[in-house]
Amino acid sequence: MSIQMCRHYLFYVGISILICPLAAESYAPVDHKYGPCKPKNCGSGPNISYPFYIYDTEIDFCGHPGFGIFCEENKPLFRTSRNYFIEDISYETQSFRLVNKEVVNTSRVAP
């Protein structure tokens, strides 16, 4: 075998090694265990999807650990040292807007 043929052979083998895994991944069947992970909401408010998940109603692999969202008063609630209602989630900008639960449920006006 000539050196030129070896180079062509190695080139095609190298390309095959790179392309085959990508092609196989694109044709891989959908894993049905993730079926329950479709976006959901608490009745009102934004849809909850990965990396968040609704705590106690979805399997925890639907979201990132520590990103469980609770539903309270039909609204999504994010619990840290305080409780916050989630007003909006932007998955595009990877941000969300929170409102302190204690402030929402009061009739007091800020000075």
Contact map, one row per residue, 1 for C-alpha under 8 A:
111011000000000000000000000000000000000000000000000000000000000000000000000000000000000000000000000000000000000
111111000000000000000000000000000000000000000000000000000000000000000000000000000000000000000000000000000000000
111111100000000000000000000000000000000000000000000000000000000000000000000000000000000000000000000000000000000
011111110000000000000000000000000000000000000000000000000000000000000000000000000000000000000000000000000000000
111111111000000000000000000000000000000000000000000000000000000000000000000000000000000000000000000000000000000
111111111100000000000000000000000000000000000000000000000000000000000000000000000000000000000000000000000000000
001111111110000000000000000000000000000000000000000000000000000000000000000000000000000000000000000000000000000
000111111111000000000000000000000000000000000000000000000000000000000000000000000000000000000000000000000000000
000011111111100000000000000000000000000000000000000000000000000000000000000000000000000000000000000000000000000
000001111111110000000000000000000000000000000000000000000000000000000000000000000000000000000000000000000000000
000000111111111000000000000000000000000000000000000000000000000000000000000000000000000000000000000000000000000
000000011111111100000000000000000000000000000000000000000000000000000000000000000000000000000000000000000000000
000000001111111110000000000000000000000000000000000000000000000000000000000000000000000000000000000000000000000
000000000111111111000000000000000000000000000000000000000000000000000000000000000000000000000000000000000000000
000000000011111111100000000000000000000000000000000000000000000000000000000000000000000000000000000000000000000
000000000001111111110000000000000000000000000000000000000000000000000000000000000000000000000000000000000000000
000000000000111111111000000000000000000000000000000000000000000000000000000000000000000000000000000000000000000
000000000000011111111100000000000000000000000000000000000000000000000000000000000000000000000000000000000000000
000000000000001111111110000000000000000000000000000000000000000000000000000000000000000000000000000000000000000
000000000000000111111111000000000000000000000000000000000000000000000000000000000000000000000000000000000000000
000000000000000011111111100000000000000000000000000000000000000000000000000000000000000000000000000000000000000
000000000000000001111111110000000000000000000000000000000000000000000000000000000000000000000000000000000000000
000000000000000000111111111000000000000000000000000000000000000000000000000000000000000000000000000000000000000
000000000000000000011111111100000000000000000000000000000000000000000000000000000000000000000000000000000000000
000000000000000000001111111100000000000000000000000000000000000000000000000000000000000000000000000000000000000
000000000000000000000111111100000000000000000000000000000000000000000000000000000000000000000000000000000000000
000000000000000000000011111110000000000000000000000000000000000000000000000000000000000000000000000000000000000
000000000000000000000001111111000000000000000000000000000000000000000000000000000000000000000000000000000000000
000000000000000000000000001111100000000000000000000000000000000000000000000000000000000000000000000000000000000
000000000000000000000000000111110000000000000000000000000000000000000000000000000000000000000000000000000000000
000000000000000000000000000011111110000000000000000000000000000000000000000000000000000000000000000000000000000
000000000000000000000000000001111110000000000000000000000000000000000000000000000000000000000000000000000000000
000000000000000000000000000000111111000000000000000000000000000000000000000000000000000000000000000000000000000
000000000000000000000000000000111111110000000000000000000000010000000000000000000000000000000000000000000000000
000000000000000000000000000000111111110000000000000000000000000000000000000000000000000000000000000000000000000
000000000000000000000000000000001111110000000000000000000110010000000000000000000000000000000000000000000000000
000000000000000000000000000000000111111000000000100010000110010000000000000000000000000000000000000000000000000
000000000000000000000000000000000111111100000000100000000000000000000000000000000000000000000000000000000000000
000000000000000000000000000000000000111110000011110000000000000000000000000000000000000000000000000000000000000
000000000000000000000000000000000000011111000011100001000000000000000000000000000000000000000000000000000000000
000000000000000000000000000000000000001111111111000000000000000000000000001100000000000000000000000000000000000
000000000000000000000000000000000000000111111000000000000000000000000011011100000000000000000000000000000000000
000000000000000000000000000000000000000011111000000000000000000000000000011000000000000000000000000000000000000
000000000000000000000000000000000000000011111100000000000000000000000000011100000000000000000000000000000000000
000000000000000000000000000000000000000011111110000000000000000000000000001100000000011100000000000000000000000
000000000000000000000000000000000000000010011111000000000000000000000000000100000000011110000000000000000000000
000000000000000000000000000000000000001110001111100000000000000000000000000000000000000010000000000000000000000
000000000000000000000000000000000000001110000111110111000000000000000000000000000000000000000000000000000000000
000000000000000000000000000000000000111100000011111110000000011000000000000000000000000000000000000000000000000
000000000000000000000000000000000000001000000001111110000000011100000000000000000000000000000000000000000000000
000000000000000000000000000000000000000000000000111110000000011100100000000000000000000000000000000000000000000
000000000000000000000000000000000000000000000001111111000000011100111000000000000000000000000000000000000000000
000000000000000000000000000000000000100000000001111111100101011100111000000000000000000000000000000000000000000
000000000000000000000000000000000000000100000001000111111100000000011110000000000000000000000000000000000000000
000000000000000000000000000000000000000000000000000011111101000000011100000000000000000000000000000000000000000
000000000000000000000000000000000000000000000000000001111110000000000100000000000000000000000000000000000000000
000000000000000000000000000000000000000000000000000001111110000000000000000000000000000000000000000000000000000
000000000000000000000000000000000001100000000000000011111111010000000000000000000000000000000000000000000000000
000000000000000000000000000000000001100000000000000000011111110000000000000000000000000000000000000000000000000
000000000000000000000000000000000000000000000000000010100111111110010000000000000000000000000000000000000000000
000000000000000000000000000000000000000000000000000000000011111100000000000000000000000000000000000000000000000
000000000000000000000000000000000101100000000000111110000111111100000000000000000000000000000000000000000000000
000000000000000000000000000000000000000000000000111110000001111110110000000000000000000000000000000000000000000
000000000000000000000000000000000000000000000000011110000001111111110000000000000000000000000000000000000000000
000000000000000000000000000000000000000000000000000000000001001111110000000000000000000000000000000000000000000
000000000000000000000000000000000000000000000000000000000000000111110000000000000000000000000000000000000000000
000000000000000000000000000000000000000000000000001110000000001111111000000000000000000000000000000000000000000
000000000000000000000000000000000000000000000000000111100001001111111100000001000000000000000000000000000000000
000000000000000000000000000000000000000000000000000111100000000000111110000111100000000000000000000000000000000
000000000000000000000000000000000000000000000000000001110000000000011111000111100000000000000000000000000000000
000000000000000000000000000000000000000001000000000001000000000000001111111110000000000000000000000000000000000
000000000000000000000000000000000000000001000000000000000000000000000111111110000000000000000000000000000000000
000000000000000000000000000000000000000000000000000000000000000000000011111000000000000000000000000000000000000
000000000000000000000000000000000000000001110000000000000000000000000011111100000000000000000000000000000000000
000000000000000000000000000000000000000011111000000000000000000000000011111110000000110000000000000000000000000
000000000000000000000000000000000000000011011100000000000000000000001111011111000000110000000000000000000000000
000000000000000000000000000000000000000000000000000000000000000000001111001111100011110000000000000000000000000
000000000000000000000000000000000000000000000000000000000000000000011100000111110011110000000000000000000000000
000000000000000000000000000000000000000000000000000000000000000000001100000011111111000000000000000000000000000
000000000000000000000000000000000000000000000000000000000000000000000000000001111110000000000000000000000000000
000000000000000000000000000000000000000000000000000000000000000000000000000000111110000000000000000000000000000
000000000000000000000000000000000000000000000000000000000000000000000000000000111111000000000000000100000000000
000000000000000000000000000000000000000000000000000000000000000000000000000011111111100000000000000111000000000
000000000000000000000000000000000000000000000000000000000000000000000000000011100111110000000000011110000000000
000000000000000000000000000000000000000000000000000000000000000000000000001111000011111000000000011110000000000
000000000000000000000000000000000000000000001100000000000000000000000000001111000001111110000001111000000000000
000000000000000000000000000000000000000000001100000000000000000000000000000000000000111110000001111000000000000
000000000000000000000000000000000000000000001100000000000000000000000000000000000000011111000001110000000000000
000000000000000000000000000000000000000000000110000000000000000000000000000000000000011111100111100000000000000
000000000000000000000000000000000000000000000000000000000000000000000000000000000000000111111111000000000000000
000000000000000000000000000000000000000000000000000000000000000000000000000000000000000011111110000000000000000
000000000000000000000000000000000000000000000000000000000000000000000000000000000000000001111110000000000000000
000000000000000000000000000000000000000000000000000000000000000000000000000000000000000001111110000000000000000
000000000000000000000000000000000000000000000000000000000000000000000000000000000000000011111111000000000000000
000000000000000000000000000000000000000000000000000000000000000000000000000000000000000011111111100000000000000
000000000000000000000000000000000000000000000000000000000000000000000000000000000000011111000111110000000000000
000000000000000000000000000000000000000000000000000000000000000000000000000000000000011110000011111000000000000
000000000000000000000000000000000000000000000000000000000000000000000000000000000001111100000001111100000000000
000000000000000000000000000000000000000000000000000000000000000000000000000000000001111000000000111110110000000
000000000000000000000000000000000000000000000000000000000000000000000000000000000111100000000000011111110000000
000000000000000000000000000000000000000000000000000000000000000000000000000000000011100000000000001111111000000
000000000000000000000000000000000000000000000000000000000000000000000000000000000010000000000000000111111100000
000000000000000000000000000000000000000000000000000000000000000000000000000000000000000000000000001111111100000
000000000000000000000000000000000000000000000000000000000000000000000000000000000000000000000000001111111100000
000000000000000000000000000000000000000000000000000000000000000000000000000000000000000000000000000011111110000
000000000000000000000000000000000000000000000000000000000000000000000000000000000000000000000000000001111111000
000000000000000000000000000000000000000000000000000000000000000000000000000000000000000000000000000000001111100
000000000000000000000000000000000000000000000000000000000000000000000000000000000000000000000000000000000111110
000000000000000000000000000000000000000000000000000000000000000000000000000000000000000000000000000000000011111
000000000000000000000000000000000000000000000000000000000000000000000000000000000000000000000000000000000001111
000000000000000000000000000000000000000000000000000000000000000000000000000000000000000000000000000000000000111
